[in-house]
Amino acid sequence: MSPHPPTVVTGIGVGPGRAVGPAAFLPEPVAEPPSGRRLPPGSDYAAQAARVGEASARVQAALDAAATRAEGESADLLHATAAIAADPTLVADAEQRVLTDRLVPERAVWEAADAVAEQFAALGGLFAERVRDIEDVRDRLVADLTGRPAPGLPERAHAYVLVATDIAPALVATLDPAQVLGIVTGAGGPTSHTAILARARGIPCVVAARGIETTVGEGDEVLVDGGAGTVTVAPDEAQVAAARALAAQVRTFDGHGRTADGHRVELLANVGSPQDALDAAAQGAEGVGLFRTEFVFLDHDEAPGLDEQVAAYRQVLAAFPGRKVVVRTLDAGADKPLPFLAGDAEANPALGVRGLRTSVAHPEVLEDQLTAIARAAAAESATVWVMAPMVATVDEAQEFVAACARHGLETAGVMVEVPSAALLAGPILAHASFASIGTNDLTQYTMAADRVLGAVAHLSYAWQPAVLQLVAATCRGGAQQGRPVGVCGEAAAVPALAVVLVGLGVASLSMTPRALPDVAAVLAATPLDECRRLATLALAASTATDAQEVVRAGLPVLAELGL
């Protein structure tokens, strides 16, 4: 142990649990090729330009191969990164820079990728989330073209805690949890891809730990507390022993979410593919609170046909016979563009045509999807609910419910992702059968803070009292109409915050399956009246930090469970 007293760095905890081990930093990033470096006169410029496409194909193949070995969100992320590597616009731009400017291929790739990254960063929102992925692909292409190893994780003979300013999601998706005990980043936010993947993989993680890179050195012992959002450098022996004992605990979920006094709380899973659904069922999820249907539409130049959609939906429904599956209609457009939904360029896509709004210009896509969902529901025994993303007005809710009814889908609801929907929850739920709060976007829109920008990570936090006030408003609207309100955002996977949500009146929590045992254990140790008391304290707090601290102080079970 270090002779120096422990030093604590505070960030934002995004992966509950504790881990202790030596710090290991990411290898030096791929160096930027010298600016203006050009090919010698007389070079075979066409052949050099062709090397870009060849490198693109190799990088794409490597990422797709990694995706086939991964599961769930990790596989989806790797496939998405592979698609960036093969992006024809990026490749064509780099090739043109070789042919026109005579740049060496690696410099051409660097400039072409940086141009795309700048465009995405300027657009903000979920486009900005992809900047780190673009930079990761850029580095992989440059490494391939210069014969160097691809960017990767540190290679050590022992397990370690990974420390970095930021980490590409593709690396998180491929790491071995037995080797990487915990993750700490100086940048990033609680709803970034890196944070979401860390939680999904069950790795204790703290992001936005400002100054961590200069506070900890290579090989220093660190203790990561992903629940409290702290990183202890040079912990004492007692802290290390306690952390290791808690980390060794194994919890399971019995499939019955409830508070200590028996109040039922449905604990559901977020899924984005048939494999996700199988994994969620195996881990005891009571059903699916968010079935992301986008996977059926990806890599299509035209909307998929009815038969293809029905077959895909049935695979997910089949994993939960007799249980609830909440299907979200296509959440695309603007920041998640699909060729068959292409519209005019938008200066601010996060506030643009996305989710249900795409059905105004393309009603046939929604109609076909509802037809396919209805056919799949009729063919399976799951209890199917349907909800629309990005609902902002009573009219939108009313029209969506009517569209579902025309297809025989009687349980139609809305996602509450924008403040207007929360404030109008009563009138909206006079028409819709239920509401599901997407806390990631609700936080982003409430706090006017890009969810992946480290500089505003302290705002992009569901503990913000303003966000909790909107959750409370939504629950009041649900109570007025006798309609259930659930949460399917990342907040549902945070055990302490789950207690607050239940105290505010939330009836169901949907999360990454790995979080189910922890959330279930904390709820099972907390009576409903205590959930309500702590929710009241959180609502009265002046800051997100105060809200989190007062709630954690009232939940001694968190320390007992190492959360």
C-alpha positions, 0 to 999 in steps of 0.5 A: 500500500502507498505510504500517502493518504488516500486521494479521492477524485469525484466524477459521475458513477455510471456503472454501479459496483466497486473494483480495485486494482492497479491503474493502466492507461491506454497506449499512446494514440495513433500519431497524426500524420505530418500535415501536407505530407505528399506522395513523390512525383511520378507515384502511382496515385490511383494505386495509392488511392485504392489503398484507402478502400482496401484499408477500409475493407480490412478495418470493417471486417475486423470490427464486424468479426469482433461484433460476431463475438460480442452480444447485445449493445456491444455487438450493435455498437461494433457493427455501427463502427464498422459501418463508419469504417466502410462509409463511402463518403469518407472513403471517397473523400480520402481517395480524392485527396490522394488523387487531387492533392497528392496526399499520402493515404494516411494523411488523406484519411486523417483529413477526411475523417476530421472533416466529418467529425467537425460536421457531426460535432457542429450538429450536436445531439446524437450526431456529436455522440458519433465523433468519438467513433469517427476518430476511432475509425480514423485511427484504425485506418491510419494504423492499417495504412502505416503497418502499425497495431490497431488502437487497443487496450493496454496489455498487462500480465494482471487485471487492471483499472482502465484510466483515460481521458476518454475511451472509444465505445468500440474498445469498451465493447470488446474488452474482457471484464475479467481483465478490465476491473473498472473504468475511469474517464476524465471526460464523457457523460453519464449517457455516452455510449461508453457509459451505457456499454460499461453498465451493460457489461457490469463494469464499475465505471466513473466518468467526468472525473476531472483531473484523474489523468494527473492525479493517478499514475501508471500502476497506482492502486485505485478503488472505483466506486461506480455507485458513489461516483468516486475514485480513491487513489492509494486506498488503505488496506481496509478499503481494499478488503471491503471493496474486494469482498463486496465485488465478490458477491453474486446476486440474481433476480427472482423475476418478481420486483417489489419493495420491502413491504410487497409493493409491486414494481415491474422490473423489465429489460431494454432490448434491441435484438432477438439475442438481447431478448433471449439474454434478458429472459435468461436473467429473469426480466419480467418482460420488455419495457423497451423493444428498440425496433431500429435493428430491423431497419438498419442497412436498408436503402428502402423500408423493410417489407412486412414479412421481414418485420413480422419475422424479426418482431416474432423472435423477440415476442417469442422470448416472453410468452405470456409476458409484457413486451413494449414495442417502440415504433421506429425512432429514427430521422434527423440524428439517426438518418435512414435513406428512406426517411431522408429529408432536408438538412437540419441545422439542429437535428436534436430538435428536428424531425425524429421519432414519431415526427417522421410519420408526417412526411412518411406515414406509410412507414409507420402504417406498415410497422403497425401492421407488422407489429399487429401480425406478430402479436397475433402469432405469439402469446406475449402481451404487446404494448406499443409506444411512440417516441418523441411525442410532444403534444396531445394531438400527436398522442391522440393520432398515434393511439387512433392509428394503433387502434385501426390495427387492433393494437389497443394498448398504445402509449407514448414516450415522455422525452421532452418537457412538454410531454411531462407537463401535459401528461394528464391530457396526453394520458387521457388518450394514451394507455401508458407513458414511458419516460426516456430519462436520457433525452428528457435530461438532455432537453430539460437541461439544454446539455448535450448528453455526450459533452464532458464540459456539461456532464454535471448537467446531463444527469437524471439526478437533476432536481428539474428532471425529477420534477418532470418525472413527478409531473408525469406520474401525477398526470398518470395518477389523474387518469389511472394510467401507469408510468414507467421509466426506460432510460438509463436512470432506471438502472441506477439502484439509488435512483430507482428508489426515488423513481418508485417513490415518485409513482413510477410503476415499472423500471426497464433497464439493461438486464445486468442491472436487474439484480442490483435494482431488485435487491435495493428495492426489496430492502426499502419500504414504499413509504421510505421510497416516497420519503427519499423522493421528497428529499430529492425533489427538495434538493437544490442540486443534483449532487445534493439529491444524490447524497441525501438519498444515498445517505438514507439507503444504508443497504447500498453500502452493504451491497457495495453499490 
